[in-house]
Amino acid sequence: MRLRSLEGRLTILLALAALMGALVYVGVTDWPLPQFIAWFDDAFKQSVKQPDRSEAIVICVVVLLPLSWWLGHLVMEPVKRLLRALEGAVASYRDGDFSISIAINRRDELGDLIRVHNELGQTLREQRQNLAQRELLLDTVVQNTPVALVLTDAVGRVAYANIAARHLFNEGRSLNGLHFSTLIEDAPEALRKATEGTEDALFSVDMDGSEETFHLSQRAFRLQGRPHRLQLFRRMTRELSRQEVAAWKRVIRVVSHELNNSLAPISSLSHSGAELARRGDVQRLPGVFATIGERARHLHGFIDGYARFAKLPAPRLVTVEWKPFLDALALHCRFQLQGSVPSQPGLFDTVQIEQVLINLVKNAHESGSAPEGVTLALSMVGHELRIEVGDRGPGMSEAVLAQALLPFYSTKRSGTGLGLALAREISEAHGGRIALANREDGGLRVTLVLPQVAASS
């Protein structure tokens, strides 16, 4: 036990109080009070009664009560001063002021508490400073980003807007406190419709005599316990133009490659056929013409594939019974049906989905998978139909998975890069989605998800 600790000091004061009580009791009962009373009797011929034990205890209590209060005051006064200082510091922390330190120097437990408190204050000051610097950096980045940012509260009033948003919606003036719906009352209809929804959207408006395309990202969240809505308006015209140019370049490269692969042999064979006809060697001409016809048919099929991709009609949703649909599909490709078919019929465009599945099953066979490893599974999950085509091939690398659904991307020497892109286009036209993933036990799984709300009702 440290003597400088509160416990040590309290022990010393209690021992001192006990010693004082004993001394007072001895003084009342033994010496010097009895001797003083005897002297007083002899000197003044007065008879004064000696205090008995109970009276001595009363005298001790009367003497020790103020002494105990004084000793208690000595013990509690520094504690009360520290509590008052801590109360003031906590009130300052509550108001966001972390500059308060307690300047009391002690070497006991209260001193340890003061030191820890001052270290806490220093840590909070440093964190507050770092937070202010990060907020300043974030505000600088947000204010100077070309993406227009608008944050609205639960009633649609603008709580925050950056420079790009001020220029886009209010000619550079502040938007804070204004109702966002009022700001866009006179805006183009496409913008107003996009902001009325809750999903991300892509829309085009006329600005400064030209058409500008924007991508709108919308998110709802709670800020300080209150609902807020964040809207990001990003100009996409330049990016879309770059993507369009890149897409056309890919198309031109693929078409040029395919045309050269077909026209070069046709040109060579035509020259050979003319030479054979000149020499009168007509027996070999049928073979030459057959090869030219085969290359021409291949080229026609190639061009037809692009035309079908570009002219994909809107899906015509019909109720589909599974047995006749699967029987018809089995006439075009081989697959192993996994599990049972759903009890309720499907709802989709039969021709388009059949073409998608034919392409997917064909890809599965071309992956190098064993024929019995190519599987088809159907299931209903909520109001969605899940169609899975799996194989036992080598799967795809992460780089290929990231680009496999893009138009004109293919890893095959003779591929057009339209099969999976067409599947994606058809699934999204149905309001669904398509996903590719490697199977844990080897192979690839292609999942086609189609909404079935109308069918389930």
C-alpha positions in Angstrom: 0.0 0.0 0.0 1.5 3.4 -1.0 1.5 6.0 1.7 0.8 8.7 -0.9 -2.3 6.8 -2.1 -5.8 7.8 -1.0 -6.1 4.5 0.9 -2.8 5.2 2.7 -3.8 8.8 3.6 -7.2 7.6 4.8 -5.6 4.9 6.9 -3.3 7.5 8.6 -6.2 9.9 9.2 -8.3 7.1 10.8 -5.4 6.0 12.9 -4.9 9.6 14.0 -8.6 10.0 14.8 -8.5 6.7 16.9 -5.4 8.0 18.7 -7.1 11.3 19.5 -10.2 9.5 20.8 -8.1 7.3 23.1 -6.2 10.4 24.3 -9.4 12.3 25.0 -10.8 9.3 26.9 -7.7 8.9 29.0 -7.6 12.6 29.6 -11.2 12.5 30.9 -10.9 9.4 33.0 -7.3 9.3 34.2 -5.3 12.4 33.6 -5.4 15.4 33.6 -9.1 16.0 34.1 -9.5 14.1 37.5 -6.4 15.8 38.9 -7.7 19.2 37.8 -11.1 18.6 39.5 -9.3 17.5 42.7 -7.2 20.7 42.6 -10.3 22.8 42.0 -12.1 21.2 45.0 -9.1 22.0 47.3 -8.6 25.4 46.0 -12.1 26.7 45.9 -13.7 24.3 48.5 -16.2 23.2 45.8 -17.3 19.7 45.4 -17.2 18.8 41.7 -18.3 15.3 40.6 -15.8 13.2 38.7 -17.3 12.1 35.3 -18.2 8.4 35.1 -17.6 6.2 32.1 -20.8 7.1 30.2 -20.1 10.8 30.7 -16.6 10.4 29.5 -17.8 8.7 26.3 -20.2 11.7 25.7 -17.3 14.1 26.2 -15.2 12.1 23.7 -18.0 12.2 21.2 -18.4 16.0 21.5 -14.7 16.5 21.1 -14.3 14.0 18.2 -17.2 15.1 16.0 -15.7 18.4 14.8 -12.3 16.6 14.6 -13.8 13.9 12.4 -15.5 16.5 10.2 -12.2 18.4 9.8 -10.4 15.2 8.9 -13.1 14.2 6.4 -12.9 17.6 4.8 -9.1 17.1 4.4 -9.8 13.8 2.6 -12.7 14.8 0.4 -11.8 18.4 -0.6 -9.3 17.3 -3.4 -11.8 14.7 -4.6 -14.5 17.3 -4.9 -12.2 19.7 -6.7 -11.3 17.0 -9.1 -14.9 16.0 -9.7 -15.8 19.7 -10.4 -12.9 19.9 -12.9 -14.0 16.6 -14.6 -17.6 17.9 -14.8 -16.4 21.1 -16.5 -14.2 19.0 -18.9 -17.0 16.6 -19.8 -19.3 19.6 -20.5 -16.7 21.1 -22.8 -16.3 17.7 -24.6 -20.1 17.6 -25.1 -19.9 21.0 -26.7 -17.1 19.9 -29.0 -14.3 21.7 -27.2 -11.4 19.3 -26.5 -8.9 21.9 -25.4 -9.5 21.5 -21.7 -6.8 20.0 -19.5 -6.8 19.6 -15.7 -3.8 21.3 -14.0 -3.8 19.4 -10.7 -0.5 17.8 -9.7 -1.0 14.8 -7.4 0.9 11.6 -6.9 -2.0 9.3 -5.9 -4.9 7.6 -7.7 -6.5 11.0 -8.4 -3.2 12.0 -10.1 -3.3 8.9 -12.3 -7.0 9.8 -13.2 -6.0 13.3 -14.1 -3.1 12.1 -16.3 -5.3 9.6 -18.1 -8.0 12.3 -18.6 -5.4 14.8 -20.1 -4.1 12.0 -22.4 -7.7 11.4 -23.5 -8.2 15.1 -24.2 -5.0 15.2 -26.3 -6.1 12.1 -28.3 -9.5 13.7 -28.9 -7.8 16.9 -30.0 -5.6 15.1 -32.5 -8.5 13.0 -33.8 -10.6 16.2 -34.2 -7.8 17.9 -36.1 -7.3 14.9 -38.4 -11.1 14.6 -38.9 -11.2 18.3 -39.8 -8.4 17.9 -42.3 -10.1 14.9 -43.9 -13.4 16.7 -44.0 -11.7 19.6 -45.7 -10.0 17.3 -48.2 -13.2 15.5 -48.9 -15.1 18.7 -49.3 -12.5 20.0 -51.7 -12.6 16.8 -53.8 -16.4 16.8 -53.8 -16.8 20.4 -54.6 -14.3 20.2 -57.5 -15.5 16.9 -59.0 -17.3 17.2 -62.4 -20.0 14.9 -61.2 -23.0 17.0 -59.9 -23.9 15.9 -56.4 -27.2 16.7 -54.7 -28.1 15.6 -51.1 -31.7 16.1 -50.1 -33.4 15.4 -46.8 -36.7 13.6 -46.1 -38.9 16.5 -47.5 -36.8 17.0 -50.6 -34.9 20.1 -49.4 -31.3 20.3 -50.6 -28.9 19.8 -47.7 -25.7 19.8 -49.7 -24.7 20.4 -53.3 -21.3 20.8 -55.0 -20.2 23.4 -57.6 -21.1 21.2 -60.5 -24.7 20.8 -59.2 -25.0 24.6 -58.6 -24.0 25.3 -62.2 -26.2 22.5 -63.6 -29.4 23.4 -61.7 -29.2 27.0 -60.4 -26.8 29.0 -62.7 -24.0 28.7 -60.1 -26.0 29.9 -57.1 -26.3 28.0 -53.9 -28.9 25.2 -53.6 -28.9 24.7 -49.9 -32.3 25.0 -48.4 -34.2 24.9 -51.7 -36.6 22.2 -52.7 -35.1 20.1 -55.4 -38.4 19.4 -57.0 -38.9 23.2 -57.4 -35.4 23.5 -59.0 -36.2 21.0 -61.8 -39.8 22.1 -62.5 -38.7 23.6 -65.8 -36.1 21.0 -66.5 -36.4 18.6 -69.5 -39.0 15.8 -69.0 -36.3 13.1 -69.3 -34.4 14.5 -66.3 -37.6 14.9 -64.2 -38.7 11.3 -64.9 -35.2 10.0 -64.0 -35.3 11.8 -60.7 -38.8 10.6 -59.9 -37.7 7.0 -59.8 -35.4 5.3 -57.3 -33.2 3.3 -59.7 -30.1 4.4 -61.6 -30.9 5.8 -65.0 -29.4 7.0 -68.2 -31.1 10.0 -69.9 -30.4 12.6 -72.6 -31.3 16.3 -72.6 -30.7 19.2 -74.9 -28.1 21.6 -73.5 -26.5 24.6 -75.3 -27.7 23.4 -78.7 -26.4 19.9 -78.3 -27.6 16.6 -76.8 -26.0 15.7 -73.4 -26.3 12.3 -71.9 -26.2 11.9 -68.1 -26.0 8.9 -65.8 -28.0 9.3 -62.6 -27.0 7.3 -59.6 -29.4 7.4 -56.6 -29.0 6.1 -53.1 -31.1 6.4 -50.0 -29.6 6.3 -46.5 -29.9 7.7 -43.0 -27.7 10.6 -41.9 -27.8 11.5 -38.2 -30.8 9.2 -37.9 -32.8 11.0 -40.6 -33.5 9.7 -44.1 -31.6 11.4 -46.9 -31.2 10.8 -50.7 -28.0 11.2 -52.6 -28.2 11.9 -56.4 -25.1 11.9 -58.7 -25.4 13.3 -62.2 -22.5 12.3 -64.4 -22.0 13.6 -67.9 -21.6 10.6 -70.1 -21.5 12.1 -73.6 -17.8 12.1 -74.0 -17.4 8.7 -72.3 -20.2 7.2 -74.5 -18.6 8.7 -77.6 -15.3 7.0 -76.7 -17.0 3.7 -76.0 -19.0 4.0 -79.3 -15.8 4.6 -81.2 -14.1 1.7 -79.5 -17.1 -0.5 -80.2 -17.0 0.4 -83.9 -13.3 -0.2 -84.1 -13.9 -3.7 -82.6 -16.7 -4.3 -85.1 -14.5 -3.2 -88.0 -11.7 -5.4 -86.9 -13.9 -8.4 -86.5 -15.7 -7.8 -89.8 -12.5 -7.1 -91.7 -10.9 -10.3 -90.3 -13.9 -12.4 -91.2 -14.3 -10.8 -94.7 -10.6 -11.4 -95.4 -10.8 -15.0 -94.2 -13.7 -15.6 -96.6 -12.9 -13.3 -99.6 -9.3 -14.2 -99.9 -10.0 -18.0 -100.5 -13.0 -17.0 -102.8 -10.7 -14.7 -104.8 -8.0 -17.4 -105.0 -10.5 -20.1 -105.9 -12.1 -17.9 -108.6 -8.7 -17.4 -110.1 -8.0 -21.1 -110.0 -11.4 -21.9 -111.5 -10.8 -19.5 -114.4 -7.4 -21.0 -115.0 -8.9 -24.5 -115.0 -11.6 -23.4 -117.4 -9.0 -21.9 -119.7 -7.1 -25.1 -119.8 -10.3 -27.2 -120.3 -9.9 -29.0 -117.0 -13.6 -29.0 -116.1 -13.5 -32.0 -113.9 -12.1 -30.0 -111.0 -14.4 -27.1 -111.4 -17.3 -28.5 -109.3 -15.0 -28.9 -106.3 -13.8 -25.3 -106.7 -17.4 -24.0 -107.0 -18.4 -26.1 -104.0 -15.7 -24.5 -101.9 -16.6 -21.0 -103.0 -20.2 -21.7 -102.2 -19.2 -23.0 -98.7 -17.2 -19.9 -98.0 -20.0 -17.7 -99.3 -22.5 -19.5 -97.0 -20.2 -19.0 -94.0 -19.9 -15.3 -94.8 -23.7 -15.1 -95.1 -24.1 -16.8 -91.8 -21.6 -14.4 -90.2 -23.3 -11.3 -91.6 -26.7 -12.7 -90.6 -25.6 -13.2 -87.0 -24.7 -9.6 -86.8 -27.9 -8.5 -88.3 -29.9 -10.6 -85.9 -28.0 -9.1 -83.0 -28.6 -5.5 -84.3 -32.3 -6.2 -85.0 -33.3 -8.1 -81.9 -37.1 -7.7 -81.5 -38.8 -7.0 -78.2 -39.6 -10.3 -76.5 -43.2 -11.6 -76.8 -43.9 -13.2 -73.4 -46.1 -16.3 -73.5 -46.9 -19.1 -71.0 -44.5 -22.0 -71.7 -45.1 -25.6 -70.7 -41.9 -27.3 -69.8 -42.1 -30.7 -71.4 -42.8 -29.6 -75.0 -40.2 -26.8 -74.6 -37.5 -29.2 -73.4 -38.4 -31.8 -76.0 -38.0 -29.2 -78.7 -34.7 -28.0 -77.2 -33.4 -31.6 -77.1 -33.8 -31.8 -80.9 -31.2 -29.0 -81.3 -28.6 -29.8 -78.6 -27.6 -32.5 -76.1 -27.8 -32.0 -72.4 -28.5 -33.7 -69.1 -31.5 -32.4 -67.2 -30.6 -32.0 -63.5 -33.4 -32.1 -60.9 -37.1 -31.7 -61.6 -38.7 -29.0 -63.7 -40.8 -26.4 -61.9 -44.5 -27.2 -61.3 -45.7 -23.9 -62.7 -45.1 -22.9 -66.4 -42.6 -20.4 -67.4 -43.2 -16.9 -68.9 -40.8 -15.8 -71.6 -40.3 -15.5 -75.4 -39.9 -19.1 -76.5 -37.9 -18.5 -79.7 -35.4 -16.1 -78.0 -34.8 -18.2 -74.9 -34.5 -21.4 -77.0 -31.8 -19.6 -79.1 -30.0 -18.5 -75.9 -30.0 -22.1 -74.5 -28.9 -23.6 -77.8 -25.9 -21.2 -77.8 -25.1 -21.8 -74.2 -25.3 -25.6 -74.5 -23.2 -25.5 -77.7 -20.6 -23.4 -75.9 -20.6 -26.0 -73.1 -19.8 -28.8 -75.5 -17.1 -26.7 -77.2 -15.4 -26.1 -73.9 -13.9 -29.6 -73.9 -16.4 -31.0 -71.4 -17.5 -34.6 -71.7 -21.1 -34.8 -73.2 -22.5 -36.2 -69.9 -21.0 -33.2 -68.1 -23.2 -30.7 -70.0 -26.2 -30.1 -67.7 -29.4 -28.0 -67.7 -31.2 -27.1 -64.4 -34.5 -25.2 -63.9 -35.8 -23.8 -60.7 -38.2 -21.2 -59.4 -36.8 -18.9 -56.7 -39.5 -16.5 -55.5 -40.8 -14.8 -58.6 -37.7 -15.5 -60.6 -36.9 -18.4 -63.0 -33.3 -19.6 -62.8 -31.9 -21.5 -65.7 -28.4 -22.9 -65.2 -26.2 -24.4 -67.9 -23.1 -26.2 -66.6 -20.1 -28.0 -68.1 -17.0 -29.8 -66.9 -14.5 -27.9 -69.0 -11.5 -25.8 -67.8 -13.7 -22.8 -66.9 -12.6 -19.2 -67.5 -9.9 -17.0 -66.1 -10.9 -13.8 -64.2 -9.9 -11.6 -67.2 -12.1 -13.6 -69.6 -15.0 -13.7 -67.1 -14.9 -9.9 -66.9 -15.2 -9.5 -70.7 -17.1 -12.6 -71.9 -20.4 -10.8 -72.1 -19.1 -7.9 -74.1 -20.1 -7.8 -77.8 -17.3 -8.9 -80.2 -15.2 -10.4 -77.5 -14.2 -14.0 -78.2 -11.4 -16.4 -77.3 -12.2 -18.7 -80.3 -10.3 -18.3 -83.5 -13.5 -18.4 -85.5 -15.8 -16.8 -82.9 -17.8 -13.7 -83.6 -18.1 -12.7 -79.9 -21.9 -12.4 -80.2 -23.2 -15.6 -78.6 -22.9 -14.5 -74.9 -23.6 -10.9 -75.9 -26.8 -11.9 -77.5 -27.8 -14.0 -74.5 -27.2 -10.9 -72.3 -29.2 -8.7 -74.6 -32.2 -11.2 -74.6 -32.1 -11.7 -70.8 -32.0 -7.9 -70.1 -34.8 -7.4 -72.7 -36.9 -9.8 -70.5 -36.0 -7.7 -67.4 -33.6 -10.4 -66.2 -29.9 -10.9 -66.0 -27.1 -13.4 -66.9 -24.1 -14.4 -64.9 -21.0 -16.5 -65.5 -19.1 -18.2 -62.7 -16.5 -21.0 -62.4 -17.8 -24.1 -60.5 -15.9 -25.1 -57.4 -15.5 -28.7 -58.6 -14.4 -27.6 -62.1 -16.2 -26.2 -65.1 -18.3 -23.2 -65.9 -21.9 -22.3 -64.8 -24.0 -19.8 -66.8 -27.1 -18.6 -64.9 -30.0 -17.0 -66.6 -32.5 -15.3 -64.3 -35.9 -14.2 -65.7 -38.7 -12.5 -63.7 -41.9 -14.5 -63.5 -44.3 -12.2 -61.7 -47.1 -12.4 -64.3 -46.8 -16.2 -64.5 -47.0 -16.7 -60.8 -50.1 -14.7 -60.5 
